[in-house]
Amino acid sequence: MLSIWLYFSLCSSAFAQDSYQIKGSVLNDNNLQPLEGVNVVGEHSFSISSKSGEFTIDLKEEGVYTFKISHVGFEAKTVTVTVKSKIVTMPVFLRESSTSLDEIKVFGKSKKRVLKENPIVSHVVSKEFLDNNRENSLMQTLSKIPGVSTISIGSGQSKPTIRGLGFNRVAVVQNGIKHEAQQWGNDHGLEIDQQGIDNIQIIKGPASLLYGSDAIAGVIDIQPNKIPLPNSFSGEVNILGESNNDLLGISAGIQSRKENWFYRSRLTYRDYGDYKVPTDKINYENYIFDLHDNNLRNTAGNEADASVSIGYVSDKITSETTFSNVNAKNGFFANAHGLEVRTSTIDYDRSNRDIDLPFHKVNHFKITNNTTINTNNHKIHFDLGYQNNRREEHSEPVPHGYMPKPSDTKERVFNKSTYSLNIKDAFKSNDQHDMVLGVNAEYQDNNIGGWGFLIPEYNRFTAGVFGYDHFQIKPNLHILAGVRYDLGLIDTKSYNDWFPSTINNEDGSTSYKYLQRAQDKVLDFGSLSASLGVSYINNNTTYKVNVGRSFRMPLANELASDGVNYHMYRYERGNLDLDPEISYQLDVDIDHTRKSFSVGVSPFVNIFQNYIYLNPTSNYYETLQIYEYTQAKVFRVGGEFRANTTISKNLQLDASIEYVYSRQTSGPKEGFTLPFSPPLSGLLSANYQFKNVSFFKKPQLVADFRMTASQGEIVPPEEKTAGYQVLNMSFLAEVNLFKNNDPVHMRLKLNNVFDTKYYNHTSFYRLIDVPEAGRNLSLSVTVPF
């Protein structure tokens, strides 16, 4: 017979005189584990148990109350409670049911089925994957996915690339709003807190149809987390430590919901020192720099992130408003910022945790609102967003050419505000057609400051209208077709040097002039995007074919830059005659999945009519080589192969291979590949789950072995990189530290087990002879509550 017992406690002074409350917890009678999602139903009250099995019912008066408690897979029970004091505590134990159920027909579709029916080639990243593979930055975490890599900038920053294309060709979307910062820069990272993210969808290939310009190569779509259950409260604290750069980090998040209203909040802080590389010397521009204790000097940093959201949910409307702020300060490897460090008086080796010049500070503030309204046959989505990205780049004030020594360290300042609006109406015209009509609009205002000029101030406006139809011909045969038109306008502002330059006139005389680096210029662009795809499901095999046309507007730096980029030790010059990039791509995806194994292949063919890139010329400006933006036709082909098998109940193997071939078919670099082209790479992973050992529950040992070929296909002045093999190991387990609470999750990870010296061809620092980080031991502990 089930044991149900009650006891009473005195109320706290915080309760009003006429307030009563039942606090309960629901446990499995067999193993005393908490049960989530249990319905507790009274005559005029209702509650659902949280992840920890707890529920709360507020009452207005004393009395005898009866509740029916039910949960799928357990025997329902009725409990009667006498309420006389302010707080009544009620533990409930449910017994697992052995009753056989009649056949139930489910007419809805699972998320897995919906993805199979969608012809777009995409990959869904789960919270479990993120928790088990978390690295120093979000994109380093995602780099384990075939076709996704990163341009790393030290140990704390990176930016995404999909199939070899990055910068503004990959759109990063969070809560429906495109993340807008200074992502055009080689050393500008991604200002997003990766803690607390539950679900990411990665779209490989052109996605301008849905996301507009800047999605010409793909999308990293960080989707909103699931809404908390009614009358629930939960949270977690994550603590992280790493040996390579002496990193210490902590992140705490909570979420709660009553009936209709809910909120979430998270705070994250990370502080780290210079990271270590498996070499004691760096060769840059024929100068040899010695590294103290293998520290890549001045790569320390810190980051403080905060977010809070409040939402409302009902049958007709769901709305959530989120406020977030990311603030970071990072040092740049001193020897990467030109050669002035040779004469600097800064003692870079006095500490591995201080942040000396050069460094950058960035603050990204964001407000988003996501609202969905359900009507009879329509689901209308509204996304509103405001972002402000302020970035300061500081370096030692040194005179260059005609420029005298500046009075401060503020070399460049970018202050960018972005306003975004998305409206989308999803509806069914009949049982076969799922249709979507939408409009996007975005306005950017980017201001500059500092004594170093690279890009001008500008205003940018883009807008697009689109529509697509997901048509079901048969239950296993689906077609998605859509079209979109975008227009854009960019208004660049004039800029003159703050110092005079000496000009030699034709008559032999000399004059002094404040040279103009940028002019007032208004340019407008417009283009059509389209997509047509087919998905066919044949038993255990899914076939997808998708062809699309996408475009990307030129950026301000591509159009109007005219200055020295000391971070890259070169002079960069824009081109006002650039046309929008136009891309045509064919994607194929074949996936065969059975109970014990799966295998898949995703080839693609991509043609750019006018790819924009920065081309090194034979001209020089004050000893610095001039690079000019130009356009060329480009042919690209490649794809990914993936396989998974379950060898036994406890052993699982995963394997993937990715390859991209690029060739410029016109222009001054005809016959060459593209910069940062990733080489052939493969990843073999093994996951073995042991039996419970002592207080370790569900212990797992994971080994990842990365094999990368050499990259001899380069664009001068790039250098070739040799192939390499790197082994990473992880140990994951759950620990039951607190009775009747969720277990503590622990992860012990050893990256670069053999301290291998290697060069990642897509790394920013690879250009200056800096290898990837050496051996690193990290410990992560997540405590849920």
Secondary structure, 3 states (H helix, E strand, C coil): CCCCCCEEECCCCCCCCCCEEEEEEEEECCCCCECCCCEEECCCCEEECCCCCEEEEEECCCEEEEEEEECCCECCEEEEEEECCCEEEEEEEECECCCCCCCCCCCCCCHHHHHHHCCCCEEEECHHHHHHHCCCCHHHHHCCCCCEEEEEECCCEEEEEECCEEHHHEEEEECCEECCCCCCCCCCCCCCCCCCCCCEEEEECCCHHHHCCCCCCEEEEECCCCCCCCCEEEEEEEEEEECCCCEEEEEEEEEEECCCEEEEEEEEEEEECCCECCCCEEEECCEEEECHHHECCCCCEEEEEEEEEEEEECCCEEEEEEEEEEEEEEECCHHHCCCHHHHCCCCCCCCCCCCCCCEEEEEEEEEEEEEEEECCCEEEEEEEEEEEEEEEEECCCCCECCECCCCCCEEEEEEEEEEEEEEEEEEEEECCEEEEEEEEEEEEEEEEECCCCCCCCEEEEEEEEEEEEEEEEECCEEEEEEEEEEEEEEEECCEECCCCEEEECCCCCEEEECCEEECCEEEEEEEEEEEEEEEEEECCEEEEEEEEEEEECCCHHHHHCEEEECCCCEEEECCCCCCCEEEEEEEEEEEEECCCEEEEEEEEEEEEEEEEEEEEEEEEECCEEEEEEEEEEEEEEEEEEEEEEECCCCEEEEEEEEEEEEEECCCCCCCCCCCCCCCCEEEEEEEEECCCECCEEEEEEEEEEEEECCECCCCCCCCCECCEEEEEEEEEEEECCCCCCCCEEEEEEEECCCCCCCCCCCCCHHHHCCCCCCCEEEEEEEEEC
